[in-house]
Amino acid sequence: QVQLAESGGGLVQAGGSLRLSCAASGSILRINDMGWYRQAPGKQRELVAGITSGGSTNYADSVVGRFTISRDNSKKMVYLQMNSLKPDDTGVYYCNAAITRVGGWFSGYWGQGTQVTVSS
């Protein structure tokens, strides 16, 4: 089995910072693209930041200059550093990864989500 586990969410005041972590485990041959998504109350899940296996990144317009995505391939982890947080950043944040399993086939995986709440 392949599992993704997020951590680092919590309650923070506007202007504060949080660092989210996501650890992949299981019978993994290769982790390809990874990303962070969020879902606010009453809204659809949206891409916040993505990073390719080669390290190229992209961000939602609303977080450019405030959030930074990174990865550590040796540890099979991806991170999201969130600075200058705003109340609109509130939501459940999900880790996503495209993974090739040891068996040789490709699938997408989701973590269970971690709550981020930003108070004004």
C-alpha positions in Angstrom: 0.0 0.0 0.0 1.0 3.6 -0.5 0.0 6.2 2.0 0.3 10.0 2.4 0.2 11.7 5.8 0.0 15.4 6.4 0.9 17.3 9.5 1.5 20.9 10.6 -2.0 22.4 10.4 -3.5 24.5 13.2 -4.8 27.8 14.3 -2.9 30.9 13.6 -3.6 34.7 13.6 -3.5 36.7 10.4 0.0 37.5 9.4 1.4 34.4 11.0 3.1 31.3 9.5 2.7 27.6 9.3 4.7 24.8 7.8 2.8 21.8 6.4 4.5 18.5 5.9 3.5 15.4 3.9 5.2 12.1 4.2 4.8 9.3 1.6 5.3 5.7 2.6 4.7 2.2 1.1 5.9 0.3 -1.9 7.1 3.3 -3.8 9.3 3.1 -6.9 9.2 6.8 -7.8 7.3 9.9 -6.7 6.6 12.1 -9.6 4.7 15.4 -9.3 3.4 16.5 -5.9 1.1 19.2 -4.8 -0.9 20.9 -2.1 -4.6 21.5 -2.5 -7.1 23.2 -0.1 -10.8 23.2 0.3 -12.5 26.1 2.1 -16.0 25.8 3.5 -18.6 25.8 0.7 -15.9 25.8 -1.9 -14.4 23.3 -4.3 -10.9 21.9 -3.8 -8.3 24.0 -5.5 -4.6 23.6 -6.3 -2.5 25.8 -4.0 1.0 24.8 -5.1 2.7 22.1 -7.2 6.2 20.8 -7.7 7.5 18.4 -10.3 10.0 15.6 -9.7 12.6 18.0 -11.2 11.8 20.8 -8.8 9.8 23.1 -11.0 7.0 24.9 -9.0 3.8 26.6 -9.7 1.4 28.5 -7.4 -2.1 29.8 -7.3 -2.2 33.5 -7.9 -3.6 34.1 -4.4 -0.5 32.6 -2.7 2.3 33.8 -4.9 5.0 35.5 -2.8 3.6 34.1 0.5 3.8 30.3 0.1 6.7 28.1 -0.9 6.5 24.4 -1.8 9.6 22.2 -1.6 10.4 18.5 -1.5 13.0 16.1 -0.1 13.2 13.1 -2.3 15.4 11.1 0.0 12.8 11.4 2.8 9.9 11.1 0.4 8.4 14.3 1.8 6.9 17.5 0.5 6.5 20.7 2.4 4.4 23.9 2.2 5.8 26.9 4.0 3.0 29.4 4.5 3.8 33.0 5.5 1.7 36.1 5.9 -1.4 34.0 6.3 -4.8 35.5 5.7 -8.3 34.5 6.8 -9.1 33.5 3.2 -6.4 30.8 3.5 -8.5 28.9 6.0 -9.4 25.4 4.8 -8.5 21.8 4.8 -5.1 21.3 3.1 -4.5 18.0 1.2 -1.3 16.5 0.0 -1.4 14.9 -3.5 1.2 12.9 -5.2 1.6 11.0 -8.5 3.4 7.8 -7.6 4.8 4.8 -9.5 4.6 1.8 -7.3 7.2 -1.0 -7.1 4.9 -3.1 -9.3 5.5 -0.5 -12.1 2.1 1.2 -12.5 1.2 4.8 -11.9 -1.5 6.2 -9.6 -2.5 9.4 -7.9 -2.8 9.5 -4.1 -4.3 11.9 -1.5 -3.6 12.4 2.1 -6.3 12.7 4.8 -6.1 16.5 5.0 -5.0 18.9 7.8 -7.0 21.8 9.0 -5.6 25.3 8.7 -7.6 28.1 10.4 -6.5 31.7 10.2 -8.2 34.2 12.5 -8.5 37.9 11.8 
